[in-house]
Amino acid sequence: MKSIKSIFIILLIVLFVSFIGLTEEQVIVPQDLEGKTLPQIYMMRNEIFARRGRPFKTYELNNYFRSQDWYQIGVNEDGIVTYSDDRLTEIDRTNIEVLLEKEKELLQQNFIEINGIKKINTDNIINLWQFGELAPEDLERLSQFGFTIFPCRYPDPESDDVEWQPAPYEQFFWLYENNNYYGVANFITTDAILQLYHIFFDFTLRNLESEKLFPVVKELTNQMLELSKSLFEKAENKDVQHAALRNIAYFAVPQFFLTESERSYPHDIQTIIQSEIDKSTGAVGRENSEIFNPDFNPDIKHDMDYSQFIIRGHYTRSEELKRYFMALMWYGQNYFLADQQTDLLQSLIITKQLFDNSYNHLKLIELWETIYEPTVFYVGLSDDLGPQEYKIILDTVYGKNINFEDLSDPIKLAEAQKIAEEMYSKKKRIKTELYLIPSTAQFRFMGQRYIPDSEILQRLTKWTDTVPRIPLRPFPKGLDVMAVLGSRLATKIALEEHQIEGNIWKEYPENLEKLTVEFSQLTSNDWKTNLYYNWLFCLKSLLQLKSGYDYPFYMRNQAWEKKNLITSLASWSQLRHDVILYGSPSGAEKGGWEEWIPDPPKCQVEANPEFFGRMLELLIHSRDGLQQRDLLTKPMQEKFEKFIDLVEFLYQISLKEVTNQPVTNEEHEKLYTFGALLENLTISVMTDDESISNWFEIQSDTDKNVAVIADIHTAQIEVEENGQKIEKNLALEVGVGPVYEIYVVTEVDGYLKLTRGATFSYFEFLHPADDRLTDEKWQAMLKAGSNPPPPIWTQGFFSSKYPPEIPRLDYIYYFD
C-alpha cells in the first residue's frame, strides 16, 4: 500500500510531465515552450506518441505511460505491435518537429560553466522525476560532482521525527533488487564486487578451517602433547626434562581449547595450566603469563594481552571455528625467545619432534604444513621463525643424528642463538612497539603472518625511547595505509590531520614519504604473491586511476577520489576482518517492430576497467590456487566460474564506457538483473545446501548483515578520567556499517540520466581492547544508534538527508 507521501509525489510527477497547457489539436509554437525544462519537453514530445498508442522501447517511458489510465498501447494479445506512425496527425507531426528542435537546443546545455567550473545542469536530468524529492543540497552535489551519497542509518524508534526514515540495506543486492522493483537503472559499483569477493574469500577460508584444518590442528596438538609428556618421563638430562615439562604446559592449553576435556598433568604445572586457560577464556586483558616465565618464576614478568582471545571475526559462527580460533591465537601470540636458553631448548625440542615423528604414515611436520601452507596462500608467510627455520639450525649446529640430550649443550645453544638472530634480522616482519614485547629473535609454533599494511601501521606509530615511554603517535590511521598504497588524497588528509593534532611526532611526514617510496617499488608480481596482497592490489586501482581513458564526468573530481578512498578503506577493513586470526596486529523511438518488449533501462558500471581487470586476475588466482591444493569442491568451482564470468562481463562494459563504445540491449538487460545474480551468488557461497535459494533461509543473522568489524592495532596509553590519570589498553577498530545509497548522473545517447547504486560505509575509532568488538556487538551498536560517527574527514561529504522516498508507478515491466 502506497504511503500518502508517495501518492503525493506521484501526483506531482503526473503534473510535471503531463501539464503543458495545450490541447491535442493546438499547434505548438516556440514561444509556448519558453521556460520549460528539457525533461518537460522530452515528455511532451513522447506524450504525443503515447496518445496515439505507440509502444515505448525506452524502459522509463514504457513504465510511465503504462501507468496512465488513458494510455492504450498499440500491441495485440500476441505481443505483436499494431501501432504505426500513420496514426499521427499533421498537427502531431508539426508539434513533434517543434519540440524536437527545442530538445536539441536544450541538450546543448547538459553541462554549464559557473565561475570557470564545469557543472552538470540538473534541470536536464531526463529521469529526475523517478527519484522523488531531492533536497537542494543533493541537487547541488549532483551538479558539482555528478553524484551524491546518502548515509543510510537505522531509524530511531523513539524519535517523533515524521521525516521519511527508511530502514538501511544490510546487503548490497537488496538495493539493486529494489531498483528493479521501482524501475530504476542500476549503477554497479566496485563496492558491490568487492563485497562479493569478501564473501567468497571469507567463506572459503572458514570452510577450509572448520572442515580441513580444525581436525589436523586437533590431532597435531594431541601428538605434540603426548610426545612432550613422554620426553618428560624418559629424559635424564634435567634441562631437557624441564623444557619438556614447559612444553607440556604449552600444548596442554590449546589441547583444552580444541577438546574442552580436562587432563591431569604433573602437579608442578597443573595449577599454571588452569590459570592460563582461565585467563585466555576470560580474555582478562594484559597480564603476566606464568607458563612463559623462566622456571615458572612468578617474579619474572612475561606480559601477554589476553584480550586477543576474545573470539571475533567469522570465528563466532560455529563451535569448531571458536575452538580453532583459540588454539591458533595461542600458537600465534606466544613465542619462545632465542636469547633465553630454556625457550631456545623448548623450540629445538619441538622442531626435532615434528621432523622425527609420524602419525598415520605422515610426518608431524607434514601435518604442520597441512595447516600452514594453505593459510600462506591466503595471507602470506609468518614474520617469525618457525619449525622450518629451526630445522636448518638443528642440521647446521647439531647435525643429522642427535638425541634430545645433545640439544642442551650450552656452546651449541649459543651457536644456535646466533644463527637464529641472523635469520630473524633478515626476515620480513612487523617490528612491534608494544611495551614489554621483545623484538629479539622468536620462535612461534604457528606464527602470525607478515602483512604489508601492518608494517605500514607499525612504522607510522612512535613512542619515545625514554623510560617511562611517552607516546608521540600511539595510534595509526587507515589513511596511512591508503596513502602508502598511492592515494594522494589520503596523504593530503593524513598530513592535515597530523598538523591539527599538534604535529607531536615531527618525523611523521618524512616516514610517510619514505614508506610510500618503498611500496611504490613493488612490481605487479610482488602484489600477486598471495590473496591478501592481491586484494590490496585491486584497491590500488581505485586509489590511482589509470591514465589514457575517457572517464565520465562523475569520476573527474576529488569528490570521487574520496568516494574511492572510503570504498578502499571499507574493503580493507573486511580483509582485516577475514584474516584477524593470522594477520600480525597492528530522440524519437525507432520503428522496426517484431514481438514487442521494452528495452532494458540504460544501466551503468563504475567506469574503472583497471579495477575489474585486477579483480578478474584475483579471482582466477583464488580459484586456481585452491584447485591446485585440492581445496576446491566442484560446486564451489562452479560458483567461482559464475563470479569470474560476471567480473569479465563488467570489465568489458567498463572498457566500453571509457572508450566510447556502445553497450548492447542484451548487455543492459544483464546489468539490470545484477541484483538477482548478486543475491544468487551470495546465497550459494554462504551455504552448501542446494535446497536453500532464499535469503531468509540463511541461518546466521550475523552473516546476513554486511556490517563487520576488526581491531587492527593495540596500544596502552595514559588518559585522564575524572581528574585522574589512568592506563588504558585501547584497540583501533575499523569496520563496515550499513550499505549507503549512491546516485550518479550518467550520459546515455546524449541525455543525462540518474542511476542508483550501493556503496560502502566506513568507520574507524578507538575502543577498549578488553572489549574487542565482535561482528554481533558491532551490528547491535549500529541498530541501537550507539556507534561512533564515521571519520571526521568524511564529514560534509555525505548528504545530511535520508535517501528520498522513491515513488513506485502502477506499472513496472520486469525482465526475467
C-alpha positions in Angstrom: 0.0 0.0 0.0 1.4 3.4 -1.0 2.0 6.0 1.7 0.2 9.3 1.5 3.6 11.0 0.7 4.3 8.5 -2.1 0.9 9.2 -3.7 1.5 12.9 -3.4 4.9 12.6 -5.2 3.3 10.6 -8.0 0.7 13.3 -8.5 3.4 15.8 -8.7 5.2 13.7 -11.3 2.0 13.5 -13.4 1.6 17.3 -13.2 5.2 17.8 -14.0 5.3 15.6 -17.1 1.8 16.0 -18.4 0.6 19.5 -17.9 1.5 21.6 -21.0 -1.5 23.9 -21.1 -2.2 22.9 -24.7 -4.9 20.8 -26.4 -4.1 17.9 -28.7 -5.3 19.9 -31.7 -3.4 23.0 -30.9 -0.2 23.8 -33.0 2.8 24.4 -30.7 5.0 27.4 -31.5 8.4 28.1 -30.0 7.0 30.8 -27.7 4.8 28.2 -25.9 7.9 26.4 -24.8 9.7 29.3 -23.1 10.7 28.4 -19.5 10.1 24.7 -19.9 12.9 22.2 -18.9 14.4 19.5 -21.1 12.6 16.7 -19.2 9.2 18.5 -19.7 9.9 19.0 -23.5 11.0 15.3 -23.7 7.9 14.0 -22.0 5.6 16.4 -24.0 7.0 15.0 -27.3 6.6 11.4 -26.2 3.1 12.0 -24.9 2.1 12.9 -28.4 3.1 9.4 -29.5 1.6 7.9 -26.4 -1.8 9.5 -27.2 -1.8 7.6 -30.5 -0.9 4.2 -28.8 2.7 3.9 -29.6 4.6 1.2 -27.5 7.8 2.6 -26.0 11.1 0.8 -26.1 12.6 3.2 -23.6 12.1 1.5 -20.3 11.2 4.5 -18.2 8.7 5.8 -20.8 7.1 2.4 -21.1 6.6 2.2 -17.3 5.3 5.7 -17.0 2.8 5.7 -19.8 1.6 2.1 -19.0 0.7 3.6 -15.6 -1.7 6.2 -17.1 -5.4 5.3 -17.3 -5.8 6.9 -20.7 -2.9 5.1 -22.4 -4.0 2.4 -24.9 -0.9 0.5 -26.1 -0.8 -0.5 -29.7 0.1 -4.1 -29.1 -2.3 -7.1 -29.6 -2.7 -10.1 -27.3 0.1 -12.0 -29.1 2.5 -9.2 -28.3 2.7 -8.0 -31.9 2.8 -4.3 -32.5 -0.3 -2.9 -34.2 0.8 0.7 -33.9 2.2 2.7 -36.9 3.2 6.3 -37.3 0.3 6.6 -39.7 -1.8 7.3 -36.6 -0.1 10.7 -36.2 -2.0 13.7 -37.4 -0.4 16.6 -39.3 -0.6 18.7 -36.1 1.1 15.9 -34.2 3.9 15.8 -36.7 4.3 19.6 -36.7 4.4 19.7 -32.9 6.9 16.9 -32.7 9.2 18.8 -35.0 8.9 22.0 -32.9 9.5 20.0 -29.7 12.5 18.1 -31.1 14.2 21.4 -32.2 13.7 22.8 -28.7 15.0 19.5 -27.2 18.2 19.7 -29.4 18.7 23.3 -28.2 18.4 22.4 -24.5 20.6 19.3 -24.9 23.5 21.7 -25.6 23.1 22.8 -22.0 23.7 19.5 -20.3 26.9 21.0 -18.8 27.2 24.6 -17.7 30.2 26.6 -16.6 29.9 28.7 -13.4 32.9 30.8 -12.3 35.1 28.8 -14.6 33.9 25.4 -13.1 32.1 22.9 -15.3 28.9 21.6 -13.7 26.0 19.4 -14.6 22.8 21.2 -15.4 20.4 19.2 -13.1 17.4 20.7 -14.9 18.4 18.5 -17.8 18.4 15.2 -16.0 15.8 13.4 -18.1 14.5 11.0 -15.4 14.8 13.0 -12.2 11.1 12.5 -11.7 11.8 8.9 -10.9 13.6 9.7 -7.7 11.1 11.7 -5.7 12.1 14.9 -3.9 15.8 15.5 -3.9 16.9 18.3 -1.4 18.7 21.4 -2.9 21.9 20.3 -1.3 21.8 17.0 -3.1 20.9 18.6 -6.4 24.0 20.8 -5.9 26.2 17.8 -5.2 24.8 16.2 -8.4 25.6 19.4 -10.3 29.1 19.8 -8.8 30.3 16.2 -8.6 27.9 14.2 -10.7 26.9 12.0 -7.7 25.6 12.2 -4.1 25.7 9.6 -1.4 23.1 9.1 1.3 24.4 7.7 4.6 21.7 5.2 5.5 21.1 4.5 9.2 18.7 2.6 11.3 15.6 4.6 12.2 15.2 5.8 15.8 12.1 4.0 17.2 11.9 6.7 19.9 12.1 9.6 17.5 9.0 11.8 16.9 10.5 13.0 13.7 8.0 12.4 10.9 10.7 12.6 8.3 10.9 9.6 5.9 13.2 7.1 7.7 13.9 4.0 5.5 15.5 1.0 7.1 19.1 0.7 5.7 20.1 -2.0 3.3 22.0 -4.8 5.1 23.2 -6.3 1.8 24.2 -4.8 -1.5 21.8 -6.9 -3.5 18.8 -5.6 -1.5 19.3 -2.2 -3.1 19.8 -3.5 -6.6 16.8 -5.7 -6.4 14.9 -2.7 -5.0 15.9 -0.8 -8.1 14.1 -3.5 -10.2 11.0 -3.0 -8.0 11.0 0.7 -8.7 12.1 0.5 -12.3 15.3 2.5 -11.6 18.5 2.0 -13.6 21.4 0.3 -11.8 24.8 2.0 -11.1 27.0 -1.1 -10.5 29.8 -0.1 -8.1 33.2 -1.6 -7.5 32.0 -1.8 -3.9 29.4 -4.4 -4.8 32.0 -6.6 -6.4 34.5 -6.1 -3.5 31.7 -7.2 -1.1 31.0 -10.3 -3.1 34.8 -11.2 -3.2 34.9 -10.7 0.6 32.1 -13.3 0.9 34.0 -15.7 -1.4 37.3 -15.2 0.5 35.7 -15.4 4.0 33.5 -18.4 3.4 36.2 -20.5 1.5 38.6 -19.7 4.3 36.2 -20.6 7.1 35.2 -23.8 5.3 38.9 -24.7 5.0 39.4 -24.0 8.6 36.4 -25.9 10.0 36.4 -28.9 7.6 40.1 -29.4 6.8 42.3 -27.6 9.3 40.5 -28.0 12.6 40.8 -31.8 12.8 44.5 -31.5 11.8 45.3 -28.9 14.4 43.5 -31.0 17.0 45.5 -34.2 16.2 48.8 -32.3 15.8 48.3 -30.7 19.2 47.5 -34.0 20.8 50.5 -35.7 19.3 52.8 -32.9 20.4 51.4 -33.0 23.9 51.9 -36.8 24.2 55.4 -36.5 22.9 56.2 -33.8 25.4 54.8 -36.0 28.2 56.8 -39.0 27.0 60.0 -37.0 26.9 59.4 -35.6 30.3 59.1 -39.1 31.7 62.1 -40.5 29.9 64.6 -37.7 29.9 67.6 -38.0 32.1 69.0 -34.5 31.5 67.4 -32.1 33.9 67.4 -29.2 31.4 65.7 -31.3 28.7 63.2 -32.6 31.3 62.4 -29.1 32.4 62.0 -27.9 28.8 59.7 -30.9 28.2 57.6 -30.0 31.2 57.2 -26.5 30.0 56.2 -27.9 26.6 53.5 -30.0 28.3 52.1 -26.8 29.7 52.4 -25.1 26.3 50.5 -27.7 24.4 48.0 -28.5 27.2 46.3 -25.1 26.9 45.4 -25.3 23.2 44.5 -29.0 23.7 41.8 -27.9 26.2 40.6 -25.2 23.7 40.3 -27.8 21.0 38.6 -30.5 23.0 37.4 -28.9 26.3 38.5 -32.1 28.0 40.5 -31.8 31.2 43.5 -33.9 31.7 45.8 -34.5 34.7 49.4 -33.2 34.5 52.4 -33.1 36.8 51.4 -31.2 39.9 54.1 -28.6 39.3 52.2 -27.3 36.3 48.5 -28.3 36.8 47.6 -25.0 38.5 49.6 -22.9 36.0 47.8 -24.6 33.0 44.4 -24.0 34.6 45.4 -20.4 35.3 46.4 -19.9 31.7 43.2 -21.4 30.5 41.1 -19.2 32.7 43.0 -16.0 31.7 42.6 -16.9 28.0 38.9 -17.9 28.0 38.2 -14.9 30.3 40.1 -12.6 27.9 41.3 -10.7 31.1 43.4 -8.1 29.3 47.1 -7.5 29.7 48.6 -9.7 32.4 51.6 -11.9 33.3 51.8 -15.4 31.8 53.4 -17.8 34.2 53.8 -20.5 31.6 56.4 -18.5 29.7 58.2 -17.2 32.8 61.7 -18.7 33.1 61.5 -21.6 35.7 57.8 -20.7 36.2 59.0 -17.8 38.4 56.1 -15.5 39.1 58.5 -12.7 39.9 59.7 -12.5 36.3 57.0 -11.0 34.1 56.0 -12.3 30.7 53.5 -9.7 29.6 50.6 -11.0 27.5 47.5 -9.4 26.1 44.7 -11.9 26.8 42.1 -9.6 25.2 43.4 -11.1 21.9 41.5 -14.2 22.9 38.1 -12.5 22.5 36.6 -14.6 19.7 35.8 -12.4 16.8 35.7 -12.2 13.0 33.9 -15.2 11.4 35.1 -17.4 14.2 32.0 -16.6 16.3 29.8 -18.6 13.8 30.4 -22.2 15.0 31.9 -24.2 17.9 34.6 -25.6 15.6 35.6 -22.2 14.5 35.6 -20.9 18.1 37.9 -23.7 19.2 40.2 -23.3 16.1 40.5 -19.6 16.8 41.5 -20.1 20.5 44.2 -22.7 19.6 45.6 -20.8 16.6 45.6 -17.5 18.6 47.6 -19.3 21.3 50.1 -20.6 18.8 50.3 -17.2 17.0 50.6 -15.0 20.1 53.0 -16.9 22.2 56.7 -17.0 21.5 60.0 -18.7 22.6 62.9 -16.3 22.7 66.2 -17.3 21.1 68.2 -15.4 23.8 66.6 -17.4 26.6 68.3 -20.8 26.9 65.2 -22.7 28.2 63.0 -21.1 25.5 65.5 -21.9 22.8 65.8 -25.5 24.0 62.0 -25.9 24.0 61.9 -24.6 20.4 64.6 -27.1 19.3 62.8 -30.0 21.0 59.5 -29.1 19.3 61.2 -28.9 15.9 63.0 -32.2 16.4 59.7 -33.9 17.4 57.9 -32.5 14.4 60.5 -33.9 12.0 61.2 -37.2 13.7 57.7 -38.5 14.5 54.8 -39.7 12.4 51.1 -40.1 12.7 49.1 -42.2 10.2 52.1 -42.6 7.9 52.6 -38.8 7.8 55.5 -36.9 9.5 54.2 -34.5 12.0 55.8 -31.7 10.1 53.6 -32.7 7.2 50.6 -32.2 9.4 52.0 -28.8 10.4 52.4 -27.9 6.7 48.8 -29.1 6.0 47.8 -26.2 8.3 50.4 -23.6 7.4 50.7 -23.9 3.6 47.0 -23.2 2.6 46.9 -20.2 5.0 50.1 -18.9 3.4 48.2 -18.9 0.1 45.5 -16.7 1.7 47.5 -14.5 3.9 51.3 -15.0 3.5 54.3 -16.2 5.3 54.9 -15.9 9.1 57.0 -12.9 10.1 58.6 -15.0 12.9 60.9 -18.0 12.9 59.2 -21.4 12.9 59.9 -25.1 12.6 61.2 -24.9 9.1 63.9 -22.3 10.0 64.8 -24.1 13.3 65.3 -27.4 11.3 68.0 -25.6 9.4 69.5 -24.6 12.8 69.3 -28.2 14.0 71.1 -29.6 11.0 73.7 -26.8 10.9 74.6 -26.8 14.6 73.9 -30.4 15.7 74.0 -32.5 12.6 71.6 -35.2 11.5 71.7 -37.9 14.1 71.2 -36.4 17.5 69.4 -37.2 20.7 67.5 -34.8 22.9 70.3 -34.6 25.5 72.6 -33.2 22.8 70.3 -30.2 22.4 71.1 -28.8 25.9 74.9 -28.3 25.2 75.4 -24.6 26.2 78.1 -24.0 23.5 75.8 -25.3 20.7 72.8 -23.4 22.2 74.9 -20.2 21.9 75.7 -21.0 18.3 72.0 -21.8 17.6 71.0 -18.5 19.1 73.5 -16.6 16.9 72.1 -18.3 13.7 68.5 -17.6 14.9 69.3 -13.9 15.4 70.9 -13.7 11.9 67.8 -15.4 10.3 65.5 -13.2 12.2 67.3 -10.0 11.2 66.7 -10.9 7.5 63.1 -11.9 7.9 60.4 -9.5 6.8 58.4 -8.9 9.9 56.3 -6.4 11.8 58.5 -4.6 14.4 56.4 -4.3 17.4 56.4 -1.1 19.5 54.2 -2.6 22.3 55.7 -2.1 25.7 57.3 -5.3 27.2 57.1 -7.2 23.9 60.6 -8.1 22.9 61.9 -7.5 19.4 64.7 -10.2 19.5 64.5 -13.5 17.6 61.4 -15.5 18.4 60.2 -19.0 17.5 56.4 -19.5 17.2 54.8 -22.8 16.6 52.4 -21.3 14.1 53.3 -17.7 13.7 51.1 -14.9 12.6 51.8 -13.5 9.2 53.6 -10.6 7.7 51.0 -8.4 6.0 52.1 -5.2 4.4 49.5 -2.9 5.9 50.6 -3.9 9.4 54.1 -2.9 8.6 52.7 0.5 7.4 50.7 0.9 10.6 53.5 -0.1 12.8 56.1 2.1 11.2 53.8 5.1 11.4 53.4 4.9 15.2 56.0 6.3 17.6 56.9 6.3 21.2 59.9 7.9 22.9 62.9 5.7 23.8 62.9 7.1 27.3 61.5 5.5 30.5 58.7 5.9 31.0 58.0 5.8 27.3 55.9 8.7 26.0 53.5 8.2 23.1 54.2 10.6 20.2 51.8 8.9 17.8 50.5 5.7 19.5 47.7 5.0 17.0 48.0 5.0 13.2 45.1 5.6 10.9 43.6 3.7 8.0 44.6 6.8 5.9 48.2 5.8 6.5 47.7 2.6 4.6 45.9 4.2 1.7 48.4 7.0 1.5 51.3 4.5 1.2 49.3 2.5 -1.4 49.2 5.5 -3.6 46.3 7.8 -2.7 47.3 11.4 -2.9 44.1 12.4 -1.3 44.8 10.1 1.7 48.3 11.7 2.0 46.8 15.2 2.0 44.2 14.4 4.6 46.6 12.5 6.8 49.1 15.3 6.9 46.4 17.9 7.6 45.1 15.8 10.5 48.6 15.4 11.8 49.0 19.2 11.9 45.6 19.6 13.6 46.6 17.0 16.2 49.7 19.0 17.2 52.4 17.6 15.0 53.9 15.9 18.1 55.9 13.4 16.0 57.6 15.8 13.7 59.2 13.0 11.6 55.8 11.6 10.6 55.7 13.3 7.1 59.2 12.1 6.4 58.4 8.5 7.4 55.1 8.5 5.4 57.0 9.6 2.3 59.7 7.0 2.9 57.2 4.2 3.1 55.3 5.5 0.1 58.5 5.3 -2.0 59.3 1.8 -0.7 55.9 0.4 -1.6 55.9 2.1 -4.9 58.8 0.0 -6.0 56.8 -3.3 -5.6 56.1 -4.8 -9.0 52.8 -6.2 -10.1 54.2 -9.7 -9.5 55.0 -8.7 -5.9 51.4 -7.8 -5.4 50.3 -11.2 -6.5 52.3 -13.4 -4.1 49.2 -14.3 -2.1 45.5 -13.4 -2.0 46.0 -10.8 0.7 48.5 -8.9 -1.4 46.4 -9.3 -4.5 43.3 -7.9 -2.8 45.3 -4.8 -1.9 46.5 -4.6 -5.5 42.8 -4.3 -6.6 42.3 -1.5 -4.1 45.3 0.4 -5.6 43.4 0.6 -8.9 40.8 2.7 -7.0 43.3 5.0 -5.4 45.2 5.6 -8.7 43.0 5.8 -11.8 44.8 4.6 -14.9 45.6 7.4 -17.4 44.5 7.3 -21.1 40.8 6.6 -20.6 37.9 9.0 -21.3 36.4 8.9 -17.8 32.9 10.2 -17.2 32.2 13.5 -15.5 31.5 11.9 -12.1 35.0 10.4 -11.9 36.9 13.6 -12.8 36.9 15.3 -9.4 38.4 15.0 -5.9 35.0 14.0 -4.5 35.2 10.7 -6.5 38.7 10.2 -5.1 37.2 10.5 -1.7 34.4 8.0 -2.6 37.1 5.6 -3.8 39.1 6.2 -0.7 36.1 5.3 1.5 35.5 2.2 -0.6 39.1 1.1 -0.3 39.2 1.6 3.5 35.9 -0.3 3.9 37.1 -3.2 1.7 40.4 -3.2 3.6 38.6 -3.4 6.9 36.8 -6.5 5.5 40.1 -8.0 4.6 41.4 -7.4 8.1 38.2 -8.9 9.5 38.6 -12.1 7.4 42.2 -12.7 8.4 42.0 -11.4 12.0 43.5 -14.7 13.3 46.5 -14.7 11.0 47.5 -11.0 10.5 50.1 -9.5 12.8 48.3 -6.8 14.7 49.0 -3.7 14.0 15.4 11.2 -29.5 12.0 9.7 -31.2 11.6 6.0 -30.9 12.7 4.0 -33.9 10.5 1.6 -35.9 11.1 -2.0 -37.0 8.7 -3.8 -34.7 8.6 -7.5 -34.0 7.2 -9.1 -30.9 7.2 -6.2 -28.5 9.0 -5.9 -25.2 10.6 -2.7 -23.9 14.4 -2.2 -24.0 16.0 -2.6 -20.6 16.9 0.6 -18.7 20.4 2.0 -19.5 22.4 0.9 -16.5 26.0 1.9 -15.9 29.0 0.2 -14.4 31.6 2.2 -12.5 34.0 3.1 -15.3 37.2 1.6 -13.9 38.3 -1.3 -16.2 41.7 -1.5 -14.4 39.9 -2.5 -11.2 37.7 -5.1 -12.9 40.8 -6.4 -14.7 42.7 -6.8 -11.5 39.7 -8.4 -9.8 39.5 -10.9 -12.6 43.1 -11.9 -12.0 42.5 -12.1 -8.3 39.5 -14.5 -8.8 41.5 -16.7 -11.2 44.4 -16.7 -8.7 41.9 -17.7 -6.0 40.3 -20.5 -8.0 43.5 -21.9 -9.4 45.3 -21.8 -6.1 42.5 -23.6 -4.2 42.2 -26.1 -7.1 46.0 -26.9 -7.0 45.7 -27.6 -3.3 42.7 -29.9 -3.8 40.7 -27.5 -1.7 38.0 -26.6 -4.3 34.9 -28.7 -4.4 33.0 -28.9 -7.7 30.1 -26.8 -6.5 32.4 -24.1 -5.3 34.4 -24.2 -8.6 31.1 -23.6 -10.4 30.4 -20.6 -8.2 33.9 -19.2 -8.9 33.2 -19.7 -12.7 30.0 -17.6 -12.4 31.8 -14.9 -10.5 34.6 -14.9 -13.0 32.1 -14.6 -15.8 30.4 -11.7 -14.1 33.6 -9.7 -13.5 34.8 -10.4 -17.0 31.5 -9.0 -18.3 31.7 -5.9 -16.1 35.3 -5.4 -17.3 34.1 -5.4 -20.9 31.3 -3.0 -20.1 33.5 -0.6 -18.2 36.1 -0.7 -21.0 33.3 0.2 -23.5 32.3 3.1 -21.3 35.8 4.7 -21.2 36.4 4.1 -24.9 33.0 5.4 -26.0 31.8 2.1 -27.5 28.0 1.3 -27.4 26.6 -1.1 -24.9 24.0 -3.5 -26.4 20.5 -4.1 -25.2 21.4 -7.6 -24.2 24.2 -6.3 -22.1 22.0 -3.6 -20.5 19.4 -6.3 -19.6 22.2 -8.3 -17.8 23.2 -5.2 -16.0 19.6 -4.6 -14.9 19.3 -8.1 -13.4 22.6 -7.7 -11.5 20.8 -7.7 -8.1 19.3 -11.2 -8.6 22.7 -12.5 -9.8 24.4 -10.9 -6.8 21.9 -12.5 -4.4 22.2 -15.9 -6.0 26.0 -15.9 -5.8 25.9 -14.6 -2.2 23.5 -17.3 -1.1 25.3 -20.1 -2.9 28.6 -19.3 -1.3 27.1 -18.9 2.2 25.6 -22.4 2.2 26.4 -25.8 0.7 22.7 -26.7 0.9 21.5 -26.8 -2.7 17.9 -26.6 -1.4 18.4 -23.1 0.0 17.6 -20.5 -2.6 16.1 -17.7 -0.5 17.8 -15.2 1.7 15.5 -15.7 4.7 16.6 -19.4 4.8 20.2 -18.4 5.8 20.5 -19.3 9.5 23.2 -16.8 10.6 21.7 -13.3 11.2 25.3 -12.0 11.6 26.3 -13.3 8.1 23.2 -11.7 6.6 24.4 -8.3 7.6 27.2 -6.6 5.6 28.5 -4.9 8.8 31.8 -6.3 10.1 34.5 -5.0 12.4 38.2 -5.8 13.1 40.7 -4.5 15.6 44.0 -3.8 13.8 46.2 -2.1 16.4 46.6 -2.0 20.2 48.4 0.4 22.5 48.4 1.1 26.2 48.2 4.9 26.8 47.7 7.2 29.7 44.4 9.0 29.7 42.7 11.4 32.1 39.3 10.4 33.6 37.6 12.3 36.4 40.7 14.3 37.1 42.9 11.1 37.5 45.4 9.7 35.1 44.9 6.0 34.3 46.5 3.5 32.0 44.1 2.3 29.3 44.6 -0.5 26.8 42.9 0.6 23.6 42.3 -1.0 20.2 41.9 0.7 16.9 38.7 -0.7 15.3 37.9 -0.5 11.6 34.7 -1.6 10.1 31.9 -1.5 7.6 28.4 -0.3 8.5 25.1 -0.3 6.6 25.1 0.0 2.8 24.9 3.6 1.6 23.0 4.7 -1.5 24.8 6.5 -4.3 23.0 8.5 -7.0 25.1 9.0 -10.1 24.4 11.2 -13.2 25.4 9.4 -16.4 25.2 10.3 -20.0 23.3 8.0 -22.3 22.8 8.8 -26.0 23.3 12.5 -25.3 20.8 12.6 -22.4 21.7 13.0 -18.7 20.2 10.2 -16.6 20.2 9.5 -12.9 21.1 6.0 -11.7 21.3 4.4 -8.3 23.8 2.0 -6.7 25.2 0.8 -3.5 28.4 1.8 -1.8 30.3 1.0 1.5 30.2 2.9 4.7 33.4 3.0 6.8 34.0 3.5 10.5 37.3 3.9 12.4 37.6 4.5 16.1 39.3 3.7 19.4 37.7 1.2 21.7 38.7 -0.6 24.9 40.9 -3.5 24.0 39.4 -5.6 26.8 36.1 -5.4 24.9 37.4 -6.0 21.4 34.3 -5.9 19.2 32.7 -8.9 17.5 30.5 -8.6 14.5 27.5 -9.3 16.7 28.3 -6.4 19.1 29.0 -4.0 16.2 25.8 -4.8 14.4 23.9 -4.3 17.7 25.6 -0.9 18.2 24.6 0.2 14.7 21.0 -0.9 15.2 20.9 0.9 18.6 22.5 4.1 17.1 25.3 3.9 19.7 28.0 3.5 17.2 30.7 6.3 16.8 30.4 8.6 13.8 32.4 8.0 10.6 35.9 9.5 10.4 35.9 13.3 10.8 37.4 13.8 7.3 34.2 12.4 5.8 32.0 14.9 7.5 30.2 17.1 5.0 30.9 14.6 2.2 27.6 12.7 2.5 24.1 14.1 2.3 22.6 15.2 5.6 19.3 13.9 4.5 17.7 10.4 4.4 17.5 8.9 0.9 14.3 10.2 -0.8 11.3 8.0 -0.9 11.2 6.7 -4.5 7.7 6.7 -5.9 6.5 3.5 -7.5 4.5 3.6 -10.6 1.4 1.4 -11.0 3.1 -0.5 -13.9 6.7 -1.8 -13.9 8.0 -4.2 -16.6 10.2 -7.0 -15.2 12.9 -8.8 -17.0 13.5 -12.4 -16.1 
